[in-house]
Amino acid sequence: MGACVALAGAEVIDRIAVSVGNAVITASDLDREIRVTAFLNGVKPDFSSAAKRATADRMVEQKLVRRELELSRFPAPDASAVEAEWNEFRKQRYPEGSPLERALAEYGITEQEVKDALLWQLTLLRFIEIRFRPGVQVSDSDIEEYFEKDVRPAAEASRPSQSTSLEDYRDRIRETLTGQRADVELDNWLKEARQRTEIVFHEEVFQ
Amino acid sequence: MGMVRTRLALSACLVLVSALSEPAALRAQSPKYEGQDIVNIQFVPVEQPVDPAELFQLLPLKRGQPLRMTEVRASIERLFATGRYTDIQVDAEPYSTGVIVRFLTKNSWFIGNVHAAGSILDHPNSGQLETATDLDLGQPYTDAKLQQGIDNQQRLLESNGLYGAQIHPVFAYDSQYQQVHVRFNVNSGPRARLTAPRLQGDLKMDPDRIIAATRWRRWFFQTWKPMTQDRVRLGLDRIRNLYLKENRLEAKVSLDSVDYDRETRSATPVVRIDAGPHIEVRTIGANLSQKTLRRYVPVFEEHAVDHDLLVEGARNLRDYFQRDGYFESQVEFKEQRVINDGASIDYLVNTGPRHKLVSIEIAGNRFFDTATIRERMLLQTASLLQFRHGRYSENLLTQDEQSIRDLYQSNGFRDVRVTHRTVDDYRGKSGDIAVFIQIEEGPQYIVDTLEVDGIEHLNKADILSALSSLDGQPFSEFNVAVDRDTILARYFEEGFPNATFEWSSRPGAQPNRVDLHFVITEGERQFIRQVLVSGLQATRPQLVYRNLRLNPGDPLSPTAITQTQRRLYDLGIFSRVDSAIQDPDGETSQKFVLYEMDEARRYSLAVGVGAEFARIGGCQTCPDAAPAGATGFSPRVTFDITRSNTWGMGHSVSLRTRASTLERQGLVSYAWPRFADSDTLNVSFTGLYEDSRDVNTFSAKREEGSAQLSQRFTKATTLFYRFTYRRVSVDQSTLKISPLLIPLLAQPVRLGLLSLNWVQDRRDDPIDPHKGIYNTLDLGLAEHTFGSQRNFLRFLARNSTYHPLGKRLWLARSTEFGQIYSFHYQAPACTPVTSGNITTCLPVTSGPTPSSEAIPLPERFFAGGGTSNRGFPDYQSGPRDPTTGFPLGGNALLFNQTELRFPLVGNNIGGVLFHDFGNTFANVASLSFRVKQHSPQGCSPGSAAQSCSEDFNYMVHAVGFGLRYRTPIGPFRVDLGYSINPPSFFGFKGSQQDLINAGVNPCAHTPTKCVEQSVSHFQFFFSIGQTF
């Protein structure tokens, strides 16, 4: 962008990193996502080109899902729904007396931004539940095949003396297969959505 | 949580969070300017694509307020969402006590005119190449889309054998409106020739036979044809049909690839064939021809055999038998396994006994009368012509029950119940069926109160007045859906594309009452920023702008956009008019509306050949002089040329010529549509030369110039104001009437005629009307003031009405009355008359000249025939020359036609029974409704014409029947008429040469040729279009 060169004395404070259809991911969005993810994972934020690109890819898919949520008028979970998750996280990671506020400041993020990230997780889970899981079919033969191929060998290897019954595992296998297939459905949907949407990465941001 | 969910969400789940090692202090997100006051907001470049007023309104950042990074981000998102930018960067610069925020932007481009030109061979033509690009008007332009477009064009060209084609896009940028116009310079190059296809797979047939079936090689010269997409496709279809004929119903034929050899410029199609087994389809239990089987079992048409198609075939066959009266027929199928390359499909048919649906009884209906219900039903009782066994099946009965249920439910009867009972051997007659339908209407639910919220920008009263679910009206979900469509359509028309509608209901205060609540969310309103027009070459832009029904600032109405598009098409000068909203998904309230046109070719030629064959009045090919008309044949050639869009103003000039043994005609016209920028006014100027022989009494020459202004008052009513100046003359060498009448009737006359024509057309279909009314009134005044040598007033009125009589019967009637009244006529004292080489001066009959004789022959009413009274040949009604018997025309006419129209066979062939009566009269005083003709007085061979008195002043009645075959240009018509009381007259009977040889008084010279004769009782007519 010829015109988009910071003028003398001026400093770039934000810009488009990726455009996804009519929506954008800004450089500051990218920066925040890296910081919040690092904070939740308890690692140091990685601002390398590769990490930025990987984060941007993930955010593109988030944008596609968000767009679908808006178009289908998907009922978003209430903001208060994340309070329990937040409290759990805080209890585990920052027991009483630990400096949560200082940690947030050091990561350069706010408590609200972390809560927003948690809320997004909840929204996504609900979206998959409603959009993809109902369409997944798991037959008895699928369950039997999975049991014979994966579960029984592993169970017998770990407890050779005990017999392994399909009925003990049926519900868990059904749940696992349903989850896997819903993920595949989501993955396919994302691929199609990517093809349908004009996605442009602004390389200057990733250097 | 699976792989994708994890990737989409965060890198790890909360439950897996490990012990955290405290990170080193990290750089926060641009906190440097956070909270500083915004001193100014600037844009680079200064000229921005978003309207300035809207631009600052869009931005969450405001001058004088503290800078927040969240608002910077939101500003970028908001600006980008307008679709007008491809890149946005935000800078901040300290200034005084605050900060200057600067948006550096890069504009996006949108697709404008897309054109393909250059050296393009047809197949594909330039239009197909343009369509192949998929570059849609107004959509965002990207390099990827362009490349995709070029690839698509390349594929299209190669599929047409154009392997050496070159495509170069040339761009024209319109930075003001962010449009990029793309012109594809295409050089098609030479076309490849097909060669013998390479056949792969399991052919089970002689390859030469397959290759011959493709018809890719010329049968006579044995050379290969040039490759086109259509030719290849047709060749493959022919191979499929070849296998189909061999009953290989599962044969798969596909084009794997085409190998192109650049050296020989030949293309070798690689065709993959899987012949599959012979499959015989049979019916067991009923005889059915292979033709019928192929029509109803879709495996033949689909070239595939699967369970669904076989089931559909069984259903079709069952319906076929049920339509034929076997109402209880059952059809099943059985597939045999493939053995020795053969298999079979047996349709097992159990027709059961044949029935006839003789009665449909409906009971319990109070709200709707039986006729209203019956007209929605598919079941039909047996009738002689259309459904000899009636129309009945369980499936149709179920559909009818549902239709009745829908009818009631849409009118508030939510609890309606419809049941049926079928009685076989009705009233003891074997095979007769009666259907009894019982309706339990239940209570009607009524809207108690309707509450509508959310209408803020539009007139609520206007919207409410158009709704169905108002207080006191029946409540139904159907009505609510109609209201929803009505409301949203109104909003869309007014520029609210994102308006939404929701509704809810609750029981009202009283039983069977409902309180309704509509909630409308209007969304953001969109307006027209500007209308952009492209693609004009010769057309003046002003012509287009005058026809736009959109102005900047108007609400963005899809209806108005489409109306304008239609208006531009209606100009008749564009072959294509595309309309679009630039970047429709962009979130901005101001939109550009785009029109892109392709101008039509300016010259159009039409050459036609045809013929008339009927009992026409007379012609050069008719063997007899035949004053009563004879069967004639008249070949015809037409040549028309039109130049449209003259001077780029949408006017047109055309020359139409016609030559036949009956007439020669040349017509030059200049048409000026939408005169004075008015949709309702059209002006035309016409010059006409006509030499017509369609009346066998004479040949008339007409040289005419006219100017006409038409004014459309309503959709149905139009007025034509016309001034005509013409010279009419009779070719005396063709005149077959008594020379004594020549001075009065056949002199060349100049006429200036001012006329007014009123047309009211309320027919449902002008080509084949079934209901409505059609009225015309024609008033004309010829007067010396207008340069006319004769003074007369002409009046002709017609009234036609069309009435449905039940579902399949229509009554059509038409009455026509006309009169010509002459005034201020002075007969000449002496008029020269030429007979052979001798010219004599004949005195005019003493005494006052009847004003009726002042009207020259070509201006008189000549009627009778296919459109007035089918008891006459064309133009043979009314008074006749007492010497020769040829028609003289009249100055008054009255005709009435009545037709009963009905379907005869299927939907395309219909019949009519008709009764016509009427005649042409010497004048209005002679008009009589008498049905019997008086015998002639004093008429005998050799007698003087003046002593012969004949009666033509009576009503001739004709009855008959006709057939109508529906075609896209109107019904093809054949009518056979029988005249109950055709006129008898005294006249010449012989060949044309006999009449010429007989001289000026033929009956005196050849008395044996002058006998009493009459118009034939039988007449027939062929033509296109209904009679009236």
Interface residues (C-beta under 8 A of the other chain):
Chain A: M1 G2 A3 C4 V5 A6 L7 G9 A10 E11 V12 I13 D14 R15 I16 S19 G21 N22 A23 V24 T26 S28 D29 D31 R32 R35 V36 T37 A38 L40 N41 G42 V43 K44 P45 R58 E61 Q62 V65 E85 E88 F89 Q92 R93 A103 A105 E106 Y107 G108 A117 L118 W120 Q121 L124 L125 I128 G179 Q180 A182 D183 L186 D187 L190 E198 V200 H202
Chain B: M1 G2 M3 V4 R5 R7 L8 A9 L10 S11 A12 L14 V17 S18 A19 L20 S21 E22 P23 A24 A25 L26 R27 A28 Q29 S30 P31 K32 Y33 V44 P45 M69 V72 R73 I76 E77 F80 A81 G83 T86 D87 I88 Q89 V90 D91 A92 E93 P94 I100 R102 L104 T105 K106 P140 T142 A144 D585 G586 E587
